[in-house]
Amino acid sequence: MPDDWRSEGFVSHYNRLYGPGRAEVAAYLARLRLVPGDVFVDFGCGQGDMLAVAAETVQTVVGVDVSPQQLALARERLEGRSGARLIESAFLDFRWDGEPFTKGAARKALHHLDDQQKGEFLRQVAPHFAPGALFILEDGVFDFDRAELEARMPAVLEEAAVYYQDAWEAKRKDFVECLRHEFPTGRNAWEGAFAGAGFEIVDRWQASSFYGGLLARKTP
Ligand SMILES: C[S@@+](CC[C@H](N)C(=O)[O-])C[C@H]1O[C@@H](n2cnc3c(N)ncnc32)[C@H](O)[C@@H]1O
């Protein structure tokens, strides 16, 4: 849904309601064990929350996003960081001519691609990752197959109300829209897309039945 992400109103609605706090970002990035010499890329970098924290450790950080509004916010966050590069691009159009990435991330972003496109995107970017490079994904990772979503929906909504607590009423509409009309999917489909692009899964976690993550390593 790139059109929404080009709307000022939608972007500020998203960032206000869903922008991650520093502790959440630090916990997420910790799994990548960033070091100063890394070449770090964040796909769907949004307003630059991950990039700003990564840039405290890493010299070269690259943010990719389709939204000029998000990239303008990220640019402000990264002001003065000479090794930061922001690229306005849709995932499937992304091209890279720089050094191989040693660490990669995509948080709440690749569910904008359907399952076939997830595989296509990962196959396209895989050659730009060094052997042994780590890639972290956190997103709508279901602990069931997407085909079961409608049958599971009542239980998922009940769980989400507890998961989001006081914020649930404000998030409910977006949550249902995302599950039904965007492309969060089952863990098997996510892991299959990474495996098909030459990544092995080295860690996985599930925060709820509808949100989880994985850590993948690029094989030689
Ligand atoms: C839900 S936000 C997540 C932002 C950030 N990663 C976070 O965790 O808060 C999704 C981001 O992906 C970007 N995006 C959506 N579709 C995209 C596409 N097809 N290509 C590139 N970026 C896209 C949006 O502009 C937005 O900044």
The ligand as an SDF file (V2000), in Angstrom:
LIG
                    3D

 27 29  0  0  0  0  0  0  0  0999 V2000
    4.4720   -0.2840    9.3100 C   0  0  0  0  0  0  0  0  0  0  0  0
    5.7800    0.8000    8.8400 S   0  0  0  0  0  0  0  0  0  0  0  0
    7.1630    0.1790    9.7750 C   0  0  0  0  0  0  0  0  0  0  0  0
    8.2250    1.2150    9.9820 C   0  0  0  0  0  0  0  0  0  0  0  0
    9.3610    0.7570   10.8960 C   0  0  0  0  0  0  0  0  0  0  0  0
   10.1180   -0.3320   10.3050 N   0  0  0  0  0  0  0  0  0  0  0  0
    8.8330    0.3710   12.2550 C   0  0  0  0  0  0  0  0  0  0  0  0
    9.0800   -0.7560   12.6840 O   0  0  0  0  0  0  0  0  0  0  0  0
    8.1880    1.2060   12.9060 O   0  0  0  0  0  0  0  0  0  0  0  0
    6.0790    0.1880    7.2080 C   0  0  0  0  0  0  0  0  0  0  0  0
    7.0900    0.9980    6.4190 C   0  0  0  0  0  0  0  0  0  0  0  0
    7.2960    0.3190    5.1690 O   0  0  0  0  0  0  0  0  0  0  0  0
    7.2330    1.2560    4.1040 C   0  0  0  0  0  0  0  0  0  0  0  0
    6.7090    0.5500    2.9260 N   0  0  0  0  0  0  0  0  0  0  0  0
    5.4520    0.0860    2.7200 C   0  0  0  0  0  0  0  0  0  0  0  0
    5.3540   -0.5290    1.5390 N   0  0  0  0  0  0  0  0  0  0  0  0
    6.5990   -0.4510    0.9820 C   0  0  0  0  0  0  0  0  0  0  0  0
    7.1500   -0.9070   -0.2470 C   0  0  0  0  0  0  0  0  0  0  0  0
    6.4050   -1.5870   -1.1290 N   0  0  0  0  0  0  0  0  0  0  0  0
    8.4470   -0.6540   -0.5080 N   0  0  0  0  0  0  0  0  0  0  0  0
    9.2210    0.0240    0.3980 C   0  0  0  0  0  0  0  0  0  0  0  0
    8.7560    0.4870    1.5790 N   0  0  0  0  0  0  0  0  0  0  0  0
    7.4560    0.2410    1.8570 C   0  0  0  0  0  0  0  0  0  0  0  0
    6.3100    2.3640    4.5970 C   0  0  0  0  0  0  0  0  0  0  0  0
    6.5470    3.5810    3.9270 O   0  0  0  0  0  0  0  0  0  0  0  0
    6.6090    2.4040    6.0760 C   0  0  0  0  0  0  0  0  0  0  0  0
    7.5960    3.3540    6.4050 O   0  0  0  0  0  0  0  0  0  0  0  0
  1  2  1  0
  2  3  1  0
  2 10  1  0
  3  4  1  0
  4  5  1  0
  5  6  1  0
  5  7  1  0
  7  8  2  0
  7  9  1  0
 10 11  1  0
 11 12  1  0
 11 26  1  0
 12 13  1  0
 13 14  1  0
 13 24  1  0
 14 15  1  0
 14 23  1  0
 15 16  2  0
 16 17  1  0
 17 18  1  0
 17 23  2  0
 18 19  1  0
 18 20  2  0
 20 21  1  0
 21 22  2  0
 22 23  1  0
 24 25  1  0
 24 26  1  0
 26 27  1  0
M  CHG  2   2   1   9  -1
M  END
$$$$
